[in-house]
Structures are given as structure tokens and as C-alpha cells.
Amino acid sequence: MNSEYTTFLFKIGIAALAGLFIGLEREFKGKEAGLKTNALVAIGSAVFVIISLQFRGEDNTDLTRVLSQVVTGIGFLGAGVIIKKEGGVSGLTTAATVWCSASVGCLSAVGMYVELGFLTVLIVLINLIFGYIDSKFKISTKK
């Protein structure tokens, strides 16, 4: 197999694994954007950045434009997760998590695997630890 294809498969594979790991926590909590959503967002972000890297070095090319469009597109997707109900808002953490999954995909595409690993673990820990704290805080404030 061509090394270019191997590199492509490796990058999207790492993005998928990171997205699945992030989505696993959301899935356990019964959130709409779980395993599949976070994995697909990470893969899609990686693919768009990989495509943009094919134009590296060409005249009138700004590779960072694709990154900004990924952020914009995921912002639109995340907005669909946010729901206003009962005098409050829900889905903000899930939307933020989907946004972070996109950043994980971008890191994979540019080969920043150590940073990707740290970020993936940090995202999951923040959702787990602060999700637990948040649930305890909500219980104590309802008394």
C-alpha cells in the first residue's frame, strides 16, 4: 500500500479513536451527540484539513482558512444541539464537546498526536469530573 494512503488511514483512524473515546462519555450520560457524532466530527475535520494540506506551497493559498471553516461549520452543528427549555438551556456541554472533537480531528490531520492525546484525555476528564460536580451542585441547590 502506498505510504500516502497509509498516512491518510492512520490520521483518520487516530481521529476516529479520539472521537469515539470522547463520545463514549457522552453516550454513557445518554446525550444525543455520543459515539457516532463525536467520531464523525473528528474524522470529518481531519479529512478537510488533510485535503487543504494538499495545496501547501501553492500561490494564493491560505491553509488556515480551512481550519476557520471547520470551526464555523461545527459551530453551526453545535447550535443544533442546544435547546432552550423550562426557563433554561440544555445541550451546551454537548455542543462544546462536539466542537472539541473537531479540534481533535484537526490535530490528527496535522500530525500533532501527543497534543491530540492530551486534549482527548482532558476533554473526557473535564466532562466526567465537572459533570459529577455539576450534578451534586444541582442537587444541593434544589433543596
Protein Blocks (a to p, Z undefined) as FASTA:
>chain_A
ZZklmmmmmmmmmmmmmmmmmmmmmmmnopablmkmmmmmmmmmmmmmmmmmmmgoiahi
afklmmmmmmmmmmmmmmmmpcceehiaehklmmmmmmmmmmmmmmmmnopaklmmmmmm
mmmmmmmmmmmmmmmmmmmmmZZ
